[in-house]
Amino acid sequence: MAFSVERHETARAAVRRVVSESLDDALERLTLYGSPGHDDTKAVHEIRKRCKEVRGVCDLVRPKVGEDAKAVASLCRGAARGLAGSRDATVAAATLANMRDDWGVDTSSIDIHAVVSSLADAKVDSRDIDAARTMLSNARQMADEWKLGKGFGSLRAGLEETYSKGLGRLTVVLDGADDEALHRLRTSAKRLWYQVRLLQSIAPSVLAPMVDQLDGIGEAIGDHHDLYVLRGALLIEPDEDRRRVAEAAKEIQAHLESMAVAAGLRVYAESPPAFVERVATYWRLARDEIPDVVFPGD
């Protein structure tokens, strides 16, 4: 399953293929959920990833497809939310370990079981699985009916809108907004990540690094949020050690935010029309079979 436009594939064919493949994979994992020896936790994670992939494509084609794309995105969002549960306790424990392993923070005095006792992990049950299966089956049927053109013009408006929204949200963060604004930037960066991933095969020498940068922005802001959850748990019943680790978490958050913003300034360095016109040029070059050349370094 390749979440990418293939050689000589039209925009219509690529969109239909990646959406159907993503939804079929999710539905297969839902069918296997609960079977003996099946890794249900991993399955839920992968299903939610497939839903996010499809939502990224829905945003890309919505200006052309209209309400039908919004409906598919809504079904995928509902399915993913139903499977999300709550992983605050697990996330807080993993984040504390990351502070020790990745950032060199001394966490040896922290009793993680006591810290996360106020948090909860909600489990996914059979009703959630059944509801997700129904929603994704309906989404699969609806996506098959999308009316879409063959060329890049079918994708242009959606790509420009996604890029523009991310640029606007980066500007809000630069103006000193709160954690919610940072989260919204992450959402936009992840959505653009899915869309550029889909297109990166037309010019991998320049689009693949952009995919990596967008992925890095999403990961940095995601880690920022995980540290926020951990800090909240540490400060419910604070003592000297908990305050020390909470302060270290705050410092790491500031570093992660600066990293995400620095990457964002480069990803969103162009005007939205200029970015989309550049990608349109890559599309034309690929269709004209002009090779994407990468010269070896010295």
N, C-alpha and C positions, 0 to 999 in steps of 0.2 A: 504494500500500500504506500504510494508515493504522494505526499501532500505537496505537489509541485506540477506546474504545467510541463507537459512532455513535448518532445521535439515534434514540430508540425501540428500540434494539437490546437484547435481553435479555443477561444475563450469559453464558448458555450460547452464544448465537449469537456474541457478541463474542469469547469465548475460542476457540471453534472457528475463527472467521475469522482472528484474528491469528496463531494457531499455524500454521494451514495456509498462510497467506500468507508467514510468516517461513520456514517449512521449504521451501515451493515455491521461494522466491527463492534460498535457499541451494543447493538441488538444481540449479537452473538454472545458477547460477554454477559449480558443480562440473562440470556437463556441458561448459561452455565453457572450463574450465581447460586451458591449454596450446594453445589454438587460436591461429592467426596474428593478431597485433595485439591480443591480449587482455591486459589488465593483470592478471596473475596475483597480484601482490602486493596490489593493491587488492581483488581478489576474495576472497582468503583473509581479509583484514581484515573485509570485509563478511559473509562466511560465519560467522566467529566471533561477530560482533555478533548475527546472527540466532539463533545457538545460545544466546547469553546472554539474548536476549529471551524465547525459549521457556522457558529455565530459570526466569526470573522468573515467568512465568505458571504453570509447574509448581508452584512454591512457593505461589503464590496459591490454587491449587485443590487442592493435595495433601490438606488435611484432609477434603475432600469426595470426591475421586477415589481417594485411597489409593495403593496400590502401583503402579498404572498410571501415575500422574503421576511417581512416583519413577523408574520405568523409563524414561520419556521423557526426564526430566532427565539420567539417567545416560548415555543414548545421546548426547544433545547435548553433555554434558561430554566424553565420549570422543572425539567427532568434533572438537570444538574443540581439545582437547589434542593430538590427532594432527596438527593443522594449525599448531600454535603455533610449532614449531621453536625456535630460540634467536636472539634479536635483540640480545644484550647489546652487541655492538660497535656496531651501528647506533644503539642507544639512547644509549650513552655519548657518541658523537660528536654526536648531536642535542642532548643535554643540555648538553654543553660550549658549543655554539653558543647555546643558550637562556640560559645564565648570562651570556654576553656581551651578547646582544641584549635580554633582558628584565630582567636584574638589574644590568647595568652592571659586571660583573666583567671585569677585564683578563685575558684568556686568550691574549694574543698570543704569549707565550713557551712555550706548551704545544704540543708536537708530538702531535696527536691520533692519528696513525697509530702512533706508538710506544706511546702510552698503551693503545690498544685491541688491540695485538698479542697480548696475553694472553687476549683475549676471542674468542668465536667466534659466527658466525651460521650456524645449521643450516638447510638448505634443505628445503622440502617436496618429496617425490617422488611418483611416480604411485601407489605403494602406499598412501601417506597419503590421497591423493584418493579412491582406490577404497574404502578402509575408511570414510572419512567419508561417502561416498555411500550405502554399505550401512547404516550406522548411522542416518543421517537419513531414509532411506526407511522403515526399520523404525519410527522414531519417528513419522513421518507417519501410518503405518497405525495405530499404537497410539493416537495422539491422537484419531483419528476415532471411536474406540470409547468415549471418555470419557462417563460418565454424570454429568450436571451439571444442577442446577436453573436456573430462569430468573432468579431475583431476586438481590439483593445478598447474601442469606444464603449463597449458594454461594461467595462471596469473603471474607466477613467473618472467618472463623477464620484463613485464610491471611494476610490483610493484618495482622491483629493479631499473629500469630506473627512475621512479618517485622519489624514495627515494634518489638516487644518485644525481639527478638534484637539489633537495632541499638542500642536504648537500653541494653541490658546491656553491649554491647561498648564503647559510649561511656563508660560508668561505669568499665570496666576501664582505658581509656586515661587517664581523669581521675585514676585512682589511681596513675599513673606507670608503666604497663606498658611493654613494649619495642616494637620496630618490628613484630614479628609481630602484636601486639595492634592496632596501627594498621592493618595490612593487613587484619585481620579486620573492623575497623570499615568499611573501604572496601568489602569484599565485601558487608556488610549494607546499606550506603548505596546501592550500585549495584543490589542486588536490590530495595530499596524504590523506587528511581528508576524501574525498569521498571514496577513495579506502579502507582505514582502516575501515570506517563505514560499507562498504559492507561486510567486513570480520570479524567484531568484534564479531559476534555471535559464532564463533568457539572457542573463548577464551575471553569472556567479562571481566574476572577479571583483565586481563593485557592489552587488547586492548581498552576497554572503557575509561580508564584514558588517553590513548594516543590520542583517538578521542577528548577528552576534551581539551588536551593541544594544539593539532593542531587547534581546533576551536578558542582557546584563542589567538594563534599567528595571525590567520587571522583577528580576531576582533581588536586586538591591532594595527596592521598595518593599517587596514581600518580606525580606528579612527585617526591614525597618519595622513593619507591622508586628512581626513575631516578637521582636524585642519590646514593643509596646505592651503586648499581652503579658510577657514575662515581668516587666517592670510593675504592672498593675498587681500581679500576684505577689511579688516580693514586698510590696508596700502595704499590703492589707494588715499585716501584723509585723511592722518593721523592727529590726534590731540593728545594731551597728554593722554587722556583716551584710545583712540584706540591703541596707542603705548603700553600702559601698558597691555592691554588685549592681544595684539599680542605677547608681550614678555612672558606673562603667558602661552599662547598657545604653544609657542616654548619650554618652560620648560616641559609642559605636554608631548609634542612630544618626548622629550629626555627620559622621564620616560617610555613612552609606548614602545619606541624602545628598551630600556634596558630590559623590561619585555619580549618582543618578542624574543630577542636574548637569554635570560636566558632559556626560555622554549625551544627554538630551539636547544640549546646545549644538552639538555636532550633527546629530540625527535630524534635528529640526532647523538646520541652518539656512534652508532655502524657503522661498515663498511656496505655498501649496501649488500654484499653477506651474512654477518652474520645476518642482520635484516631479510632478505628474508628467510634464512634457519630456523630462529626461527619461523616465521609465518608458514612455511611449516610444521614444527613439530606440531604446534597447529592444523593445518588442519588434519594431520594424527591422532592425539589424538582424535579429534572430530569424525572422521570417525570410529575410533575404539571404540567409545562410552565411552571413559574415561572421567568422569565428570569434569567440571571446578569448582573447589571447592573454596569457599571463607569462611575463618574462621572468626567467630565473634571476635570483639575486646574485650579487658579486660573490 
